[in-house]
Amino acid sequence: MNSTGDIWHVDYTQKRLEQAAQGWSSIALVFSVNCCMFAVACVLFRLSRSSRTSLFFMGATNSNFAAYPFNQPHMTEWQHFVAFLSTPNDVSSLQQAVGDEGAFYLTFQVYALKMVLAMTAFAFLVLIPTYVLCAPTSLAAFSTMTIRAVPDKSPLLWVSVASCYVFSAMYAIFLTQLGYLCNNKDPTNTNLLCMIPSELSAKTVLVDAGAPKCMSPERTFYLLDQIFPGLISHVAVVYDLTEYKRSHTIRIANENTVDRLTLLLTRKHRGTLPWYVHLFHEPRSYLSTTSLASQIQSLQRDIDKRHSHEIRSIQSILTTHRGTGRVFIIFNDPKAKARFVRKIQRRSTTHLVARTPKQHHATLRQKIHELSLLSWHLELAPEPDDLDWHFISYHRAKRTALTALIYTFLTVFIVLFTSPLAVTSAIASGTYAGTAKSLNDLVMQTKEWAANLSPAMANVTASYVPTMILVMINAVLLNVILHAGRMQPKCTDSAKEKSILHYSAVYLIFNTLVVPSFTFVSINALLQHFMGQGQQVLEMFEMLFLNNSGVFFVNYVIQRAFVGTAVAALRLSEAGQMWWKVMRAMTTAEYDDAVRPWNFYTGTQSALQISVLVVIVAFSTVVPVILPFGAFYLSVQHVVDKLVVHVYSRISTN
C-alpha cells in the first residue's frame, strides 16, 4: 500500500499532480537560492587577497597582480573581467598559457557547450512546440514540461524518436571534433602539441616487463647491439630501489621529527609554546615518558644508522644489478626504433636471425635467449616530465597487487555508500525496520514543521535538499577517489589521471543518474521488484524515466552550475587541507609544503563534466527544459575553470 505519510512508498499519481503544480516553482526556488549563495561565494572570492588563506591572487594589493594578461593596474574591476573573458580560446594560445592538459580540458568544455546550445535550439524549434501541440491545453503542456514532456500515445511520437537520432548525430560530431585533438597516429593532423612526442620519446622504447632482472646496462647494451647492430644508442636499466626507499623515507621522516622537536624544545624553554601544540604539532612526543632531548638523541642515532643502510643498499643494488625487469632503450633515430619494434612483435627467433650468416645463428639464438627477448612487453616511452620516478621502480607483481588493493577498497567503499542494494536491503531487513521508521518519522516531522512555519520553506526543503545531498555525496566520494587514485603505482602521472577519470566517471554516472532514478525517486517500485512482486523485467527499466523524475535532474544541473562552480572557485578542499597543514607546520620545509597549491587534476574535473553532460543528454528528449540549464552550467563552469587553470599555473607561495 502507498501512503502519503511514508517516505519509503511513493504514490505516483499524487506525485505527478504535485510535481505538475510545483515543478516550475521548484526550479525557480532552487535557482534563486543558488543565485544568492553564488553571489556570496563571489564576494568571498573577491575579498580573498592572500595566497595563504585562499591561494588566489585577485586584489590590487597582490604582488603578482600584473602577472596575468587580463590584470592591469589602470583597469576597473569590470575591465579586468572583460579582459579575462576575451583572452584567446584557440588551442595554440591555450597551450602556451595553461599547458597541454589545460588546453584540452577547456577545449572539451567549449565543444560540449556548442553541442548543448545546438540541442537547445533544436528543442525550442521542434520538441517543445510538438509537446505543446500534443497537450490538451497550453497550460497543461507548460505545467508538465518539467516532469516528462514525451507525448504518450500521440501520432506525433515519431518526432521524439527522430529527435533522439538528431541528438545522437550531434554527439557523434562532438566526439569527432574531440578526436581531431587527440590524433597521435598522424602528428600533422593533430591540434594538440602534447600528441607530438618529444625528440627523446620519439626514439625511445620502454620495456615494461620481461627483461632480465639481474643484468648490467653494459651487458644489455652489448647483447642488443650484437642482435641489432647500429640501431641502439643507449640502454638504461630501472633498478629495484625498494630497500633503499624504505630506509630513505624513514630517515627523512625522522629528520623532520628532529627539526620539529628541536623547535618545540626551544619554544618550551622560552615559554612561548602555544596552547594547541599538543593537538596539532607532536602529540605522541608528549605522551612518551622520555624527555624531548632524549627523543631527539635517539632519533639522531637512528638517522645515522638509516643513512649508513642507504649507502649499503645502493652499493648492493649497483653491484648485483638488481632490477625490476624494466629497461629504457634509446635508439639512434625513430626509424631504428620502428625497425626494432617490428622485429620484436613477430615473437620469432627465426625472424630475428634471418638476415645474418648461418654460422652466427647459434650465437645469436643464445644471446636472444639470455635477454629473454621474445617475452619482452614493449610500450611507448613516456615523456620525461610525466614519469613518476617513485613507482616506476616497483616490481610488476607489487604494482599489480597494490592496484588491486586500491580498487577493491574503492569499490567496496563506494558500493556501501551508493548502491541501491544497500539502501533497499537496509529498508527491507527487519533489523533496520526500527531505524527506517525513526528516519521516516523524523523526515515527516521536519516537513510538517517547515510547512507550518512557511509553505515556501517547505517547498525549498523538498526541492533543494535532495539535490544538495547528492552534490555533497559526490564531492566527498570524489575526493576519496582522487586521493586513493594518486596512490596507484603507475609509471606516469597521466596514467593516474586517466585511471581516476575512468573510475570517477563511472561512479558519477551511476550515482547521479542510476541511483536517484532507482531509489530516491522510486524506492517502492524497486522494493517490489526485489521482493519478486514485479511481473516483467522491463518494469525495472521503466523506472528510469518516471513522470516525476525530471525536476530532480533539472535541479541537480542547477546545483552543479552554482554550488559546484563556487566550490571549484573557492577551492574549499584545498583550503581545508592547507589550514590543517599550516596549523601543524613548525619547520620552514613544512610551511612551504603547507602553502604549496594543488595541481589541477584534470581526471576528476573531466569526470564531473562528463557525468553532468550524460545527465543532460539522457533527459534532452524526455525533459527538454534541462537543455538551457545545461548550457548555462557549461558556460559558468568554463568561465570558472578558465580562471582557475590560469591561476594554478602562476600561483606562488611568496
Secondary structure, DSSP 8 states (H G I E B T S, - for coil): ---TT-TTS--HHHHHHHHHHHHHHHHHHHHHHHHHHHHHHHHHHHH---TTTT----STT-TTGGGSTT--TT--HHHHHHHHHTS--SHHHHHHHHHHHHHHHHHHHHHHHHHHHHHHHHIIIIIHHHHHHHSSSHHHHHHTTTT--S-TT-TTHHHHHHHHHHHHHHHHHHHHHHHHHT--SSGGG-S-GGGS--HHHHTEEEEEE-S-SS--HHHHHHHHHHHSTTTEEEEEEEE--HHHHHHHHHHHHHHHHHHHHHHHHHHHHHT---TTHHHHT-HHHHHSSS-HHHHHHHHHHHHHHHHHHHHHHHHHHHHHT-EEEEEEEEESSHHHHHHHHHHHHT--HHHHTTTS-GGGHHHHHHHHHHHTGGG-EEEE---GGGB-TTGGGS-HHHHHHHHHHHHHHHHHHHHHHH-HHHHHHHHHSSTTHHHHHHHHHHHHHHHHHHHHH-HHHHHHHHHHHHHHHHHHHHHHHHHHHHHHHHTS--SBHHHHHHHHHHHHHHHHHIIIIIHIIIIITTHHHHHHHHTT----THHHHHTTT-TT-HHHHHHHHHHIIIIIHHHHHHTHHHHHHHHHHHHH--SHHHHHHHT------HHHHHHHHHHHHHHHHHTTTT-TTHHHHHHHHHHHHHHHHHHHHHHHTT----
